[in-house]
Every structure is written in structure tokens, then in C-alpha cells.
């Protein structure tokens, strides 16, 4: 923890240093001469968002390696050379693992950036409504990052203010109740101060209803089904959001902003700046020929399991958007083993770091299935719970979303059967969206289901180890059970 925060302090250059000279150049960027204007406030919030877009650390690959790869959805492809990644897939990892450490570090860097915005923006003389909204955006980012941390690692240090010196970086682990309490408080602030509508002017920023959607998932994780249902209902009652008629349209490159994605990580590809979705890791290696010679430079590191590919039922249109097994880039059709397809951007086929797809964090379909799960836990498979899951199913099979269809709809099933159906539906709906590990853990299926499928998961693998490097510099950090103490 100390190394992370020291790095952030030095990198940001926004904290006061010991004066070695009496003269203070006006061109030096310090906390005293920054955070003065509304533009500075905007810049601070952009800094909070920035770490979310760091794909190697947080979304998508940082969390993918812990929330998708170790499940029955994914496996290591031929492009994986890092022994630590194989260890995650094989459940042989320990406190020394560079991928686990990278995610931990990246998340805390994002939290540190958010804390700077939360601490500094209130002191800026600017429009109060915008000020409150910008602070709420930073709190939304902080809540999202802590939600990932607490689910993956359990109790973690709860850092809520800018760190300006080494005397305040040895922070012990907070209780899970305290962490979840802060997540809820941050998102409640968002429900009050974020924009009430999603418009072209605030694309990429969370709205009040994005806060409600994320809050519904938080409550569902806590098994607080009444509040999960209530928060989900706030979104479902808002006409500006809804399911798109076709599943594939959610991930169309020319449809990055749509009414189904309440919040997503922004990737502005095809700009020549490398700020796009990095596609090389999931595309086939040396298989797809290009018209000008050579092949698509895929690395084929992150790949789906054959079992996941085979699990889709006949007629489910999500299968052909989640995976692909053949492609023609202009030099002939070729076939290959199932590969992830959801974020493929054909315009970036020769420059795989420039994909233009955003990465969805919470979608309207997620809200529907959250509502259905909460309602089922409260009242069993009543009509409202069934209708919520059936809307998702109808779209998956190319049917009218709001028109009942006896061939597709679930009906006359038990509470337990609906639990199973919801877990399966979430798997098919959110493949390659880094939700599978969280879903299995929340529903108490992580150990039983993965053991039954032959994965080497151990009873203590419901939490990841606290990185040893963090414990070496922060002696107050204890280790999770099952790992070397």
C-alpha cells in the first residue's frame, strides 16, 4: 500500500514538497495553484475515470483475469506466457502473483484519483449544481472500485481522502460492513446529484439511474433483496433506458452509446493514439489472412472454454455475438476454434489497439435479472420475476421483448428452478463481461459448481490473497485464510 500511494503522490505532482528554494515559480503545478477553476474540477474527475480505462490493470483484462478466467467460461490460450496467469486459472496462485498485484494496484490508483477530486472540488468557486455532480461522479467511480475490491479480497483498507504523506499510508483492513456502507453512501449521493438524464452532452458519465443500477447489484450481493428490488425498479420505471431489440446491437461499433448501457468504460478507438479497446489478446493467432498480405496479429491469450461455447441452446442469438469461429477479413473465409467476438471492431483489424467498443459495466438486462433474482428470493417465481427474465430471453431468441411467447417464456417453475435459470441466463447474457465469478460467489455456487466441473478450486478460493508486496510495506495488512500468513 505504501509503495502504491507514494507512487501516486510522486506521479501526480499535486502535493506540496519541502521547499529547497525560497522562490516559488508560478509555472509549477502544485495543490496550491491547481484546483481553482471549474476546468480544474473537470480535469480532476477525468483523472478519476482515467484508471478505469487502463485495460492492463483494471477493465477489462485486470478484472477478467480474476473474474472470468478462473471460471468455467474461459481458459488460457496459446498466447499466454505468464506463469502467474496459469496459476490463476489452475487455482495454484498465492500472495506473490503479479496479475493479482497489478489489479490491486490499479484499483487503488483509481481510488486515489477519485479521492483527490472528492477532496479538492468542494473548495472551488463554481456553479454548485455542477460541483455536486462532479463530486458525485468521483464517488461513483470510488464506489465501483471498492465494490470490486471487497468482492474479490474481502476486508481491504478503506482510504477516503487524498494521501499527502507517508505517515498515513499504513492503513489496516476495514470491515466489510464499513466498506459496503461507504459504497452505498457514495452511490446514494449519486442518486441525488448526478444528472437525471443520459444525453449526448454527458456520454460516458454515470446518471442517477446508473447509480441506482449499481446500487441494486450491491444490495443483491449483500442479499438485501428488498432494497435490491427497489433500486432496480427505479431504473425499470425510467423510459429512457431499456433493452435494445437485438442483442448484437449493444456491441455494434457505431452504437457505442445506447439506452441499454447505463454505464460503460469509454474506448475512443481509431484515433491513432492507442486509446481504443485492445483486441489482440482475444483474437485468433496467425489464422485470419489480410488482403495486403500477412495475417491479423491476434495473440489468442484470452479464449472461451469449449464447454461454455457448447452450453448455448439452439436458437440463442447471443452465441454468435459472444463468439466467432470463422471470419473473412477480405482475403478469404477461414475457420478456427471458438474465440471471443463481443468487442470485435472490424475497422481496427490492422491496428488491434484501436478498437472502438466501450466496455459495459452495468446494462439494462443486468437490472432486469437483478430484479428477477431479488423478487424470486422475496416471493418466489411470481409473475413479475418471470416477466423480467422472460424479456431477456425473448430478445435472446429474436422475439418481441414485450410479447409473451410460450415457446420461450419460463412458466410454472419452482423457486429453486428459477434460481438455476437466472444463473444460467446471466452466464449466457454476460459472457466476456467479467461477471461470472461474482455471480457464482454471490449465489454460493462458486465452490460446488466449479469443483463439479473439475476445476482445482479450494474452499478458501472465495477470496483472493492480499498481495505479499503490499503486506511487506504495510505491516497492518493481514492475510486471508488459506494463504501463507
MARDREN-563687 format. One record per atom (N, C-alpha, C): x, y, z; residue in one letter. Coordinates in steps of 0.001 Angstrom, whole numbers, plus 500000, padded with zeros to 6 digits. Example, Ala and Ser with C-alpha at 12.3 -4.5 7.8 and 13.67 -1.06 7.14 Angstrom:
<pts>
513190494310507800A
512300495500507800A
513200496700507800A
512850497750507080S
513670498940507140S
512900500030507870S
</pts>
This chain:
<pts>
500831498797500000X
500000500000500000X
500865501251500000X
501951501240500813X
502813502413500892X
503429502728499539X
503899501701498828X
504521501927497522X
503516502488496528X
502304501968496579X
501269502460495660X
501026503936495883X
500776504309497140X
500411505684497423X
501578506632497212X
502789506186497530X
503957507017497265X
504098507266495778X
503874506214494983X
503953506361493530X
502946507384493039X
501732507307493573X
500679508228493137X
501035509664493504X
501561509822494724X
501945511158495172X
502987511759494239X
504016510969493927X
505088511476493078X
504626511705491660X
503784510773491175X
503322510871489791X
502425512073489584X
501509512276490506X
500539513351490339X
501195514718490426X
502192514839491282X
502853516130491423X
501960517195491979X
500937516787492711X
499952517746493181X
500009517945494693X
501059517474495308X
501202517693496737X
502422518562496987X
502387519261498094X
503483520175498411X
504755519415498746X
505874519899498311X
507163519307498631X
507907520257499574X
508883519731500238X
509704520542501123X
510413521615500292X
510372522849500771X
510937523942499987X
512460523961500102X
513103523755498974X
514552523858498936X
514980525262498461X
514012525960497847X
514279527315497388X
513185528223497923X
513531529465498178X
512529530411498665X
511557530787497560X
512065530892496327X
511237531354495225X
510333530232494754X
509057530539494483X
508085529549494043X
507640529883492619X
508166529186491599X
507811529502490212X
506312529348489997X
505728530293489292X
504289530244489050X
503910529142488078X
504887528609487347X
504577527559486371X
504539526177487003X
504949526049488263X
504954524750488912X
503529524347489288X
503160523103488968X
501831522629489275X
501814522031490670X
501155522701491602X
501017522203492967X
499569522289493384X
499276521725494554X
497904521776495055X
497464523210495306X
498448524107495578X
498086525488495891X
497644526269494667X
498201525959493491X
497821526736492314X
497000525933491312X
496579524732491699X
495641523982490875X
494308523945491634X
493322523277491094X
492011523164491731X
491435524541492076X
491474525433491091X
490968526790491293X
489727527082490452X
489562526369489341X
488506526704488397X
487635525492488097X
486511525763487416X
485634524670487001X
486355523723486051X
487251524252485225X
488029523399484324X
488950522478485119X
489495522968486217X
490322522125487078X
489481521008487700X
488260521332488059X
487363520319488628X
487070519231487601X
486802519642486365X
486581518659485296X
487802517765485121X
488982518379485149X
490215517611484968X
490405516597486096X
490036516976487305X
490173516066488436X
489277514844488274X
488066515059487790X
487142513944487604X
487593513057486450X
488102513665485392X
488643512869484291X
489776511984484801X
490562512495485729X
491602511677486333X
491029510478487072X
489859510656487676X
489205509539488356X
488755508475487364X
488241508912486222X
487819507965485187X
489006507278484515X
490129507961484476X
491232507525483628X
491716506118483953X
491797505784485239X
492321504473485593X
491369503358485196X
490067503650485104X
489121502632484645X
489472502164483240X
490000503070482452X
490320502777481057X
491670502088480891X
492406501917481986X
493702501243481915X
493451499742481828X
493369499234480597X
492892497875480385X
493822496803480947X
495092497092481026X
496015496098481559X
495889495973483070X
495336497002483732X
495264496996485181X
493865496734485720X
492846497380485150X
491506497264485720X
490569496669484678X
489825497485483951X
488930496967482915X
489647497014481577X
489521495998480691X
488787494812481055X
489695493694481588X
490996493699481209X
491768492483481457X
492140492273482914X
492368493347483656X
492728493162485042X
491685492358485797X
490431492733485649X
489353492012486325X
489014490724485584X
489173490704484278X
488939489473483516X
489759488314484078X
491007488574484408X
491895487503484866X
491469486926486209X
490674487673486982X
490219487172488272X
488732486828488289X
487959487387487368X
486507487203487432X
485926486423486258X
486720486161485228X
486235485369484096X
487135484153483875X
488443484385483820X
489380483298483538X
489273482116484506X
489156482318485824X
489159481157486725X
487831480400486768X
486872480798485948X
485567480156485958X
485465479153484819X
484278478622484651X
484004477690483561X
483795478393482230X
483905479711482193X
483710480462480954X
484967480570480095X
486147480539480724X
487358480925479996X
488529480021480359X
489553480112479528X
490782479374479788X
491951480111479153X
493141479635479425X
494341480234478851X
494547479734477425X
494725480664476497X
495018480307475127X
496509480179474888X
496871479909473635X
498278479685473321X
499127480932473468X
498496482097473546X
499257483327473703X
499660483639475128X
499213482846476087X
499573483094477487X
500971482546477758X
501857483416478244X
503211483003478590X
503534483261480055X
502648483986480733X
502891484387482119X
502454483266483065X
503388482739483838X
503079481642484758X
502062482052485806X
502021483339486145X
501063483793487143X
499629483713486622X
499455483861485307X
498112483734484730X
497673482274484748X
498572481377484412X
498240479956484514X
497889479583485957X
498585480188486910X
498315479889488316X
496903480321488703X
496454481445488173X
495091481894488466X
494083480908487891X
494283480497486655X
493351479554486033X
493349478220486765X
494499477783487235X
494627476463487857X
494415476481489369X
494114477657489914X
493918477804491363X
495142477357492153X
496306477719491626X
497562477461492339X
498246478774492721X
497528479877492627X
498105481184492932X
498288481352494435X
499109482315494793X
499342482665496186X
499521484158496317X
500010484635497457X
500173486077497674X
501172486746496746X
502075485966496132X
503010486525495151X
502496486170493765X
501820487130493140X
501249486929491807X
501128488292491158X
501860488509490085X
501936489861489525X
500604490339488945X
499739489427488516X
498450489859487972X
497490490281489079X
497499489574490181X
496662489974491312X
497154491302491865X
498457491434491965X
499034492685492462X
498734493854491524X
498788493608490219X
498515494672489252X
497093495182489388X
496137494280489557X
494749494708489723X
494584495502491008X
495124495001492106X
495042495703493388X
495615497122493255X
496796497206492656X
497455498496492488X
496629499432491614X
496124498922490497X
495340499746489591X
494078500272490238X
493395499421491009X
492169499859491670X
492472500955492688X
493534500785493458X
493848501812494448X
494351503104493798X
494977503007492652X
495329504230491924X
494068504973491511X
493057504218491020X
491797504848490660X
491104505470491858X
491130504786492997X
490531505327494217X
491260506601494650X
492587506586494558X
493362507771494923X
492987508960494040X
492841508732492751X
492438509814491845X
491054510327492197X
490137509408492512X
488787509821492895X
488819510631494187X
489637510200495145X
489717510921496416X
490238512343496243X
491177512530495337X
491669513882495060X
490512514764494600X
489717514260493665X
488583515043493164X
487578515322494274X
487284514306495084X
486299514460496157X
486768515474497194X
488059515491497496X
488591516417498491X
488733517841497967X
489139517986496704X
489527519302496203X
488392520092495554X
487470519410494889X
486434520134494147X
485539520985495051X
485171520528496262X
484305521373497098X
484872522754497398X
486178522933497353X
486772524230497640X
486863525163496452X
486409524725495287X
486483525542494072X
485226526412493961X
485414527679493653X
484285528588493437X
483731528335492044X
482562527715491981X
481949527374490697X
480463527106490917X
479761526831489853X
478340526521489943X
478126525336490900X
477266525501491882X
477095524491492921X
476510523194492378X
475596523309491431X
474997522099490866X
476038521260490149X
476861521931489349X
477917521192488641X
478948520653489633X
479280521443490640X
480238520994491646X
479757519702492304X
478506519689492725X
477957518499493380X
477924517304492441X
477639517587491175X
477602516496490202X
478986515900489975X
479993516743489864X
481348516238489639X
481843515434490837X
481562515900492031X
481942515125493216X
481221513784493219X
479947513796492847X
479183512550492809X
479726511591491757X
480238512106490649X
480857511241489644X
482097510557490222X
482918511318490925X
484111510735491538X
483725509703492595X
482662509968493332X
482191508995494325X
481651507738493654X
481016507883492497X
480539506718491750X
481723505831491366X
482790506448490862X
483988505683490492X
484566504996491719X
484660505717492820X
485200505125494047X
484342503950494510X
483028504114494453X
482127503037494866X
482304501809493985X
482396502018492683X
482576500911491753X
483873500159492046X
484949500891492286X
486239500259492534X
486246499512493865X
485663500101494886X
485600499390496169X
484672498177496097X
483636498251495281X
482736497103495101X
483510495918494528X
484386496192493574X
485224495117493040X
486209494616494090X
486848495526494802X
487836495135495803X
487236494248496887X
486116494663497452X
485562493935498597X
485031492574498176X
484552492448496944X
484085491139496493X
485246490195496214X
486344490741495721X
487494489902495376X
488371489569496581X
488569490557497469X
489545490404498540X
488943490414499940X
487652490731500075X
487075490843501401X
487463492160502044X
487718492181503361X
488132493419504021X
489412493981503402X
489393495257503082X
490561495933502498X
490694497301503159X
491839497962503025X
491968499325503554X
490939500258502910X
490255501028503738X
489249501972503265X
489852503365503322X
490329503829502176X
491004505121502074X
490039506098501421X
489697507161502130X
488634508063501671X
489103509489501430X
490394509751501623X
490906511096501402X
492251511029500705X
492620512141500090X
493899512227499411X
495023511973500408X
495959511144500029X
497119510869500861X
498235511835500488X
498709512585501464X
499713513611501187X
501041513345501863X
501169512221502534X
502432511900503185X
502485510450503599X
503678509972503895X
503857508570504231X
503352508225505625X
502994509229506416X
502528508946507767X
501104508419507785X
500427508420506634X
499026507999506626X
498751506882505621X
499794506126505255X
499581505077504258X
499529503675504858X
499928503524506109X
499831502214506746X
498425502040507313X
497515501681506443X
496101501623506798X
495686500170506994X
495058499834508119X
494599498456508317X
493369498155507477X
493008496897507416X
491821496480506677X
490569496906507440X
489643497512506723X
488349497864507312X
487435496649507266X
486374496684508009X
485401495596507958X
484624495667506652X
484094494532506241X
483267494536505035X
482032495404505231X
481481495427506424X
480314496281506682X
480657497745506453X
481834498166506909X
482238499557506717X
482435499878505240X
483027498940504520X
483270499170503094X
481952499253502334X
481082498294502575X
479795498333501891X
478981499559502303X
479108499966503554X
478412501171503979X
478869502390503211X
480184502482502942X
480709503607502172X
480283503522500714X
480291502329500146X
479831502149498763X
478402502636498625X
477552502227499541X
476138502625499495X
476001504134499657X
476751504723500599X
476680506175500800X
477118506922499544X
478194506469498901X
478670507135497684X
477627507056496573X
476996505901496425X
476003505747495363X
474716506491495692X
474362506577496948X
473201507376497344X
473430508854497013X
474664509300497202X
474998510666496802X
474814510836495303X
475159509806494553X
474957509857493109X
473503509937492726X
472650509239493456X
471220509297493160X
470650510695493380X
471323511482494197X
470874512849494466X
471478513858493502X
472764513710493179X
473478514794492499X
473905514511491065X
473885513269490619X
474231513013489223X
473123513491488305X
473431513635487013X
472413514054486046X
471275513047486024X
470076513564485870X
468906512687485858X
468657512063484501X
469284512589483475X
469075512064482124X
470405511797481453X
470443510766480622X
471621510471479809X
471456511159478469X
472385512039478132X
472305512794476889X
473657512746476179X
473668513272474950X
474922513325474199X
475961514174474923X
475486515141475702X
476407516041476388X
477134515362477539X
476543514310478108X
477211513648479232X
477499512180478943X
477661511847477667X
478018510476477302X
479264510028478061X
479190508819478586X
480320508269479307X
480314508563480791X
479431509461481237X
479323509778482647X
478109509057483235X
478174508648484494X
477017507971485091X
475881508943485371X
474675508469485220X
473488509227485613X
473029508754486981X
471988509395487499X
471412508957488771X
470951507501488681X
470491507129487509X
469956505785487359X
471067504747487187X
472226505184486725X
473387504292486756X
473777503999488200X
473688505021489053X
473952504812490476X
472938503843491067X
471667503990490695X
470630503074491188X
470877501659490695X
471273501521489440X
471537500189488879X
472692499513489601X
473777500259489825X
474910499680490534X
474541499379491988X
473754500266492581X
473320500060493957X
472463498807494083X
471642498532493075X
470827497310493115X
471721496075493129X
472836496106492392X
473771494983492390X
474488494861493743X
474788495995494356X
475416495966495677X
474477495305496684X
473230495737496693X
472266495158497631X
472038493672497342X
472022493297496070X
471849491886495735X
473006491059496283X
474219491600496167X
475398490914496701X
475294490737498206X
474686491715498881X
474506491652500328X
473280490830500727X
472575490299499746X
471346489551499969X
470278490403500649X
470354491694500413X
469309492621500849X
468336492751499682X
467470491770499557X
466661491638498350X
465607492733498216X
465105493215499331X
464092494267499255X
464669495539498654X
465839495965499140X
466463497167498586X
466984496929497170X
467455495722496885X
467901495415495522X
466735495569494542X
465582495044494921X
464400495156494066X
463977496612493902X
463977497371495001X
463544498768494929X
464450499599494033X
465772499412494157X
466703500174493326X
466589499771491862X
466430498484491609X
466251498043490227X
464972498616489639X
463923498679490448X
462641499191489956X
462738500648489543X
463582501430490230X
463781502822489835X
464253502924488390X
465130502020487993X
465647502020486627X
464589501495485656X
463940500414486034X
462950499806485142X
461768500731484885X
461512501649485803X
460398502587485633X
460770503800484796X
462041503912484405X
462506505081483661X
462549504761482178X
461775505482481406X
461595505163479986X
462826505436479132X
463821506163479648X
464985506460478800X
465930505265478667X
465694504203479460X
466519503004479385X
465661501812478994X
466288500816478397X
465552499624478007X
466442498668477234X
465904497497476945X
466606496534476102X
466585496991474656X
467704496856473964X
467690497037472519X
467003495832471886X
466359496011470750X
465640494883470132X
466533493696469790X
467782493973469403X
468704492904469019X
469936492933469916X
470311491782470418X
471461491672471313X
472736492194470653X
472937491870469391X
474161492270468693X
474308493781468615X
473190494506468630X
473258495962468513X
473927496627469709X
473934495962470859X
474575496540472043X
476051496758471781X
476650495857470995X
478100495843470799X
478494496239469384X
477628496939468689X
477959497428467350X
478884498636467484X
479980498686466740X
480921499800466873X
480305501177466651X
479280501261465799X
478657502560465550X
477530502861466532X
477420502060467587X
476343502225468554X
476908502195469973X
478041502887470162X
478742502818471443X
477892503322472596X
477062504302472339X
476190504855473379X
474754504484473035X
474145503685473876X
472775503261473609X
472015503146474921X
470711502980474822X
469848503051476008X
469984501846476928X
470703500825476501X
470854499649477349X
472040499747478302X
473095500440477905X
474290500541478743X
474149501758479650X
473914501502480930X
473772502607481875X
475114503221482233X
476151502388482260X
477499502918482457X
478486501956481835X
479458502520481115X
480484501705480487X
481814502438480480X
482883501679480301X
484222502250480199X
484447502687478755X
484894503926478595X
484988504508477265X
486304504149476571X
486198503743475316X
487370503458474485X
487195504193473160X
487913505251472991X
487799506037471762X
488842505547470775X
488462504561469971X
489399503952469051X
489508504672467725X
490378504120466879X
490598504636465525X
491013506113465518X
491796506482466516X
492294507852466595X
493804507921466374X
494457506754466345X
495904506734466204X
496640507013467495X
495893507074468616X
496512507404469906X
496617506201470825X
496161505042470392X
496220503860471238X
495232503886472383X
494177504699472275X
493190504823473346X
491954503985473054X
492127502916472282X
490994502078471940X
490983500786472719X
489995499960472417X
489879498648473052X
490947497740472447X
491779497160473294X
492867496304472817X
492319494927472460X
492318494592471184X
491673493366470723X
492634492200470545X
493935492455470530X
494884491403470176X
494787490189471096X
494529490414472368X
494563489322473336X
493493488269473099X
492394488641472460X
491324487653472290X
491109487213470846X
491847487762469903X
491675487355468508X
492587486179468167X
492156485320467212X
492966484149466831X
494346484553466329X
495289483675466551X
496678483941466169X
496986483330464807X
497570484149463924X
498096483682462627X
497089482828461859X
495849483255461834X
494797482473461180X
494064483268460124X
493718484531460419X
492891485339459538X
493782486114458571X
493755485775457265X
494617486477456303X
494080487867455975X
494989488783455702X
494650490144455321X
494839490329453821X
494040491198453188X
494128491388451731X
495517491806451260X
496224492596452069X
497538493073451652X
498669492139452018X
498326490963452490X
499350490014452918X
499457489961454434X
499966488883454928X
500076488715456362X
498747488303456980X
498706488255458276X
497505487842458994X
497213488817460121X
495995488736460623X
495607489550461769X
496512489191462948X
497014490198463645X
498020489979464678X
497457489581466025X
496503488665466030X
495941488215467293X
496930487413468119X
496775487485469423X
497673486766470327X
497019485501470886X
495695485454470861X
494937484276471289X
495312483861472717X
495321484853473617X
495627484570475015X
494361484306475819X
493358485137475614X
492110485041476364X
491065484361475486X
490689483140475848X
489790482363474996X
488691481729475844X
487521481488475230X
486431480827475950X
486654479323476027X
486010478692476979X
486053477235477035X
485101476653475996X
485423475476475521X
484529474790474594X
483194474475475287X
483249474171476576X
482021473871477316X
481079475060477349X
481623476265477546X
480776477459477531X
480174477665476146X
480993477507475128X
480505477646473753X
479373476658473482X
479533475426473929X
478520474391473684X
477278474534474548X
477353475339475608X
476246475421476557X
475049476189476025X
475246477029475014X
474143477825474471X
473120476904473806X
471864477201474037X
470796476382473490X
470527476747472033X
470002475822471244X
469694476129469838X
468776477338469718X
469111478231468816X
468295479421468576X
468690480629469385X
469610480486470336X
470035481614471158X
471002482475470341X
470543483668469965X
471319484538469086X
472527485160469780X
472574485076471089X
473719485639471806X
475001484881471503X
474873483627471124X
476066482804470878X
476929483393469777X
476302483837468688X
477066484327467552X
477587485742467735X
477201486409468844X
477818487692469159X
478858487542470255X
478725486527471076X
479695486290472132X
480965485657471574X
480805484748470593X
481939484042469996X
481898484146468474X
483026483859467849X
483019483569466419X
484022482463466136X
483731481707465094X
484586480577464701X
485023480677463250X
484625481733462576X
485070481962461204X
484997483451460895X
485849483883459959X
485856485301459600X
486557485483458265X
486078486485457536X
486690486878456275X
487094488335456378X
488395488605456455X
488902489979456545X
489155490581455170X
488708489887454115X
488882490375452752X
489808489526451921X
490386488488452542X
491317487624451809X
490903486160451907X
489628485936452172X
489128484570452216X
488629484164453589X
487573483353453593X
486974482877454827X
487841481796455460X
488070481935456761X
488830480925457499X
488041480545458747X
488295479351459242X
487651478886460455X
488706478620461533X
488277478661462774X
489196478491463895X
488388478083465124X
489081477741466186X
488416477379467438X
487660478583467975X
486619478366468774X
485842479497469296X
486727480563469934X
486469481803469556X
487187482952470105X
486156483982470544X
486534484815471503X
485643485900471916X
485407486860470756X
484192487347470639X
483828488186469499X
483141489480469926X
482691489558471145X
481777490616471593X
482315492014471348X
483617492224471479X
484188493576471347X
485016493733470074X
484744492904469098X
485488492967467841X
485047494169467015X
486017494919466524X
485767496090465675X
486485495880464350X
485760495542463273X
486418495251462004X
487208496416461431X
486862497649461825X
487594498811461317X
489019498870461854X
489288498114462915X
490619498139463532X
491369496833463318X
491027496106462258X
491575494779462045X
493088494806461826X
493619495911461332X
495066496005461122X
495758496805462216X
494991497320463157X
495559498082464274X
494761497721465521X
495133496616466136X
494294495985467138X
494226496741468463X
494995497781468616X
494885498615469816X
493903499747469673X
493192499776468552X
492314500908468255X
490843500518468162X
490440499452468831X
489027499085468823X
488168500165469444X
486977500377468902X
486145501498469334X
485020501088470282X
484951499828470665X
483874499380471540X
484103499844472978X
483021500245473639X
483088500502475068X
482928499190475832X
483323499210477095X
483189498018477928X
482046498255478913X
480944497518478802X
479785497778479669X
480017497317481098X
479672498157482051X
479770497817483465X
478411497390484006X
477377498111483646X
476027497721484061X
475067498027482921X
474304497002482556X
473344497124481449X
471911496934481962X
470985497350481134X
469569497216481488X
469193495755481698X
469765494858480907X
469499493432481099X
469948492977482485X
471037493542482975X
471519493235484311X
470490493670485355X
469905494836485136X
468902495344486075X
467668494430486073X
467233493997484894X
466096493080484822X
466371491778485568X
467536491217485369X
467850489944486018X
468109490127487510X
468619491287487906X
468748491598489328X
467372491682489968X
466461492368489300X
465085492473489806X
464460491087489927X
464628490268488905X
464033488932488913X
464590488091490058X
465905488186490284X
466525487406491356X
466034487868492721X
465979489184492915X
465508489712494198X
464054489342494447X
463217489493493426X
461789489168493564X
461595487683493853X
462374486855493197X
462257485411493431X
462657485049494862X
463696485698495383X
464111485416496760X
463085485919497766X
462382486983497432X
461387487537498353X
460058486801498283X
459615486490497069X
458251485990496894X
458143484745496032X
459275484207495592X
459210483053494724X
458979483459493277X
458723482485492402X
458609482743490958X
457267483374490565X
457005484561491103X
455765485270490788X
455861485864489389X
454754486383488914X
454675486868487529X
455710487947487236X
455956488867488191X
456897489961487945X
458323489436487760X
458710488448488550X
460050487870488409X
460186487156487077X
459183486395486712X
459232485654485449X
459236486594484250X
458452487669484319X
458412488597483192X
459770489270482996X
460462489574484086X
461770490228483965X
462773489329483254X
462859488070483646X
463805487176482965X
463318486846481563X
462012486761481372X
461493486400480053X
461738487486479022X
461780488751479442X
462118489802478485X
463530489601477948X
464439489244478821X
465817488987478385X
465854487770477466X
465116486737477794X
465098485516476989X
464478485761475613X
463390486502475572X
462746486761474269X
463707487469473326X
464401488467473837X
465360489175472990X
466449488225472507X
466895487323473391X
467960486388473035X
467577485482471875X
466293485200471732X
465834484300470669X
465176485062469520X
465380486365469480X
464903487161468359X
463416487429468371X
462793487349469536X
461354487573469651X
461073489000470111X
459814489388470015X
459402490682470558X
459595490664472072X
460254491683472592X
460625491691474005X
459413491689474921X
458375492405474551X
457228492588475449X
456052491678475133X
456189490826474132X
455088489933473758X
455337488539474317X
454456488034475185X
454647486679475722X
454786485648474611X
455644484675474844X
455895483634473855X
456039482306474594X
455059481434474412X
455023480181475166X
456230479294474870X
456803479441473694X
457944478601473332X
459236479042474020X
459283480286474464X
460496480858475048X
460350481114476546X
459184481567476952X
458999482037478320X
459095480903479341X
459661481236480495X
459641480341481640X
458317480500482361X
457746479396482786X
456464479433483493X
456309478156484298X
455572478271485408X
455260477085486187X
456463476388486783X
457473477151487194X
458672476537487765X
458774476891489235X
459608476170489956X
459778476400491381X
460772477533491626X
460846477969492882X
461799478999493260X
463232478539492988X
463536477280493327X
464876476753493083X
465198476664491609X
464231476266490799X
464456476183489356X
464688477560488755X
463981478569489289X
464200479920488775X
465580480416489180X
466062480067490371X
467430480422490749X
468424479864489733X
468251478596489394X
469150477960488423X
469037478622487061X
467808478916486649X
467582479551485348X
468230480927485294X
468146481677486380X
468742483012486410X
470264482936486322X
470862481994487008X
472322481852486946X
472757481483485534X
472025480589484893X
472342480226483509X
472137481408482570X
471038482126482770X
470736483256481884X
471811484317481995X
472270484567483208X
473327485555483391X
474615485090482707X
474895483814482735X
476091483310482062X
476022483575480570X
474893483269479962X
474753483460478513X
474671484935478140X
474056485735478982X
473872487160478681X
475156487948478843X
475975487595479841X
477114488442480202X
478471487772479993X
478547486781479140X
479840486188478836X
480823487229478338X
482060487183478841X
483130488122478491X
482835489538478987X
481968489650480005X
481741490933480658X
482190490893482115X
482967489866482464X
483627489761483767X
482643489713484934X
481578488944484771X
480589488838485833X
480472487425486408X
480999486415485740X
480722485034486104X
481202484692487514X
482433485038487891X
482952484715489217X
482105485366490298X
481738486625490082X
480916487334491053X
479534486692491197X
478943486271490082X
477626485634490129X
477684484300490871X
478711483514490580X
478840482219491241X
479068482397492741X
479870483371493113X
480136483594494532X
478885484101495241X
478194485070494652X
477009485646495295X
475933484603495548X
475803483652494631X
474748482643494737X
475228481365495432X
476429481418496032X
477003480266496753X
477196479046495854X
477523479296494593X
477785478218493641X
479244478133493211X
480074479055493684X
481448479119493198X
482196477812493448X
482135477319494662X
482872476113495002X
482220474861494422X
480920474710494638X
480257473471494235X
480241473287492727X
479918474339491986X
479803474201490537X
481164473999489892X
482158474772490314X
483477474656489674X
484177473356490068X
483966472902491303X
484507471595491676X
483861470488490854X
482558470599490648X
481848469580489874X
482336469537488433X
482828470662487927X
483333470718486559X
484830470423486478X
485415470017487593X
486801469573487573X
487841470650487738X
487443471875488088X
488439472914488323X
489062472709489695X
490279473178489860X
491033472903491074X
490789473873492206X
489615474468492267X
489320475466493279X
489311474843494670X
489857475592495642X
489887475164497040X
488858475953497841X
488540475471499026X
487489476107499825X
487802477561500155X
489088477916500252X
489446479290500608X
489509480213499389X
489258479676498194X
489377480487496983X
488167481379496726X
487342481568497723X
486251482542497600X
486760483960497816X
488007484102498273X
488685485392498343X
490094485220497772X
490569486252497103X
491941486229496602X
492893486683497711X
494162486301497605X
495123486701498641X
495475488183498555X
495723488783499693X
496271490142499716X
497696490061499173X
498030490875498170X
499380490779497583X
500477490908498641X
501440490019498582X
502511489999499580X
503315491293499568X
503496491852498390X
504269493091498302X
503612494216499087X
502277494225499114X
501571495229499896X
501769494992501389X
501762493732501787X
501953493403503198X
503379493682503659X
504321493587502730X
505713493861503085X
505914495323503473X
505144496213502860X
505323497640503141X
504252498196504069X
503183497466504271X
502135497877505201X
501935496742506195X
502583496832507315X
502594495745508290X
501241495535508960X
500296496447508737X
498973496292509329X
498037495427508478X
498496495062507283X
497663494241506407X
497763492769506811X
496651492197507204X
496602490764507492X
496277490008506211X
496450488695506241X
496231487864505049X
494917487112505172X
494294486813504034X
493089485998504023X
493425484554504378X
492459483854504925X
492664482472505337X
492992481562504154X
493809480540504436X
494179479570503418X
495487479876502729X
495953481128502842X
497198481544502187X
498307481691503233X
499578481623502809X
500693481789503757X
500552483079504546X
500643482972505836X
500452484140506705X
501772484884506937X
</pts>
